């Protein structure tokens, strides 16, 4: 059962893979929720560079650059290192040590029946994913979560099977050895209906994303290419805002009174798609202006990033080492 933010302060763990620049879907689907969580709970947010290797192992060179981009995006979006712990997964080796121990007790059928395993293989058909690392991805994920004895994991509905596998691994370890790990509960995050400019899932793989680092000029160009109501072929044709991708973005960035006017005028053909996109581009650029200013600051103060990471890594390792010592004692190694 998903829990609410009203319960007493608990420990939260979540991460993002550095496989590309962050986009609006990441902002509204993850970062906005993380900002709320850091005010209510003890949060550990990590850049999952080891997880990135599960699909990017053949071309791992860009990962370091994406790590820096993601860290800048996190800080610019409002994650506060004084209110949460920010670190890089591979810099805390206790993750991999616990992963090895978990891999010894995790039944193979648990991994093979993971619903996202085959789905991702089909989605990423241009990569060879027939590797142990890709199959065992959920075991490393369990180690990421349980090494900090997390009680809350923010997830979307599609990620619930992964979290349930983490709970199963915790149960099995606690049964085989002794109770060390809590069973983390999901904090269900409402995923906004923000698709890519071509109405597919927003993804760098599809080249259809609006990135947080895009300039105003690029944003205008991308909004201009956005798919609208496919049945509206001419300016005089009535439109349907409920199936228009542009309108879904208006709900997040355009003042409510203008949104209501568009919702009324579009079905009556009183507003055209070009004008509608122009309004969206203006408000989207305005909505990201404060973020863009903070991003420019961090680009000029890269040493600040090192300070954030060193502090986060130090605290994360301290907590992870304590858990690993308990695990080793329980397993008798």
KALIN-V199873 format. One line per field, one symbol per residue. phi: phi as a letter, one per 20 degrees, with the letter a starting at -180 (. if undefined). psi: psi as a letter, one per 40 degrees, with the letter a starting at -180 (. if undefined). burial: 1 if it has 24 or more other ideal C-beta (glycine too) atoms within 12 Angstrom, else 0. Layout:
# KALIN-V199873
phi: ???
psi: ???
burial: ???
This chain:
# KALIN-V199873
phi: .fddfeffgcedcbbcfedrffcffffeecffffgfffedcedddceeffffffddffbegfgfffgfgffffffffofdfedbedbdgfedffgfffgfffffdefggfffeffefffffffdfecedecffffegffffffgeefdlfdccfbegfeggffffffffffffgffdbfddfefefdfefefedeffdmegfbffelcedefeffgfffgffffeffdffeeecgeffdcgfdefffffggecdggffgffffefffeleceffffffffggfffffefffffffffffecffffffffffffffffgffffffffffffemc
psi: hiiieeiihihhhiihhgeiiiadddddddddddddddedihhhhihgddddedeedegededdddddddddddddeehheeeihhihdeegedddddddddddehhdddddehdedddddddfeeihegiddddedddddddddddefiehhhiideedddddddddddddddddcihdhihhihhhhhhighiieeeihhiddefeihideiidddddddddeiiahdegdideiiihddehddddddddehidddddddddddeefehidddddddddddddddedddddddddddegdddddddddddddddddddddddddddddef.
burial: 000000000111111111111111111111111111110111111111111111110000001001111111111111101011111111110111111011101100011001011001000000001000111111111111111111111111001111111111111110000001111111101000011110000111000111111100001001100111100100000010100111111111110001100110010000111001111111111011001101100100000010011001101110110011011000000
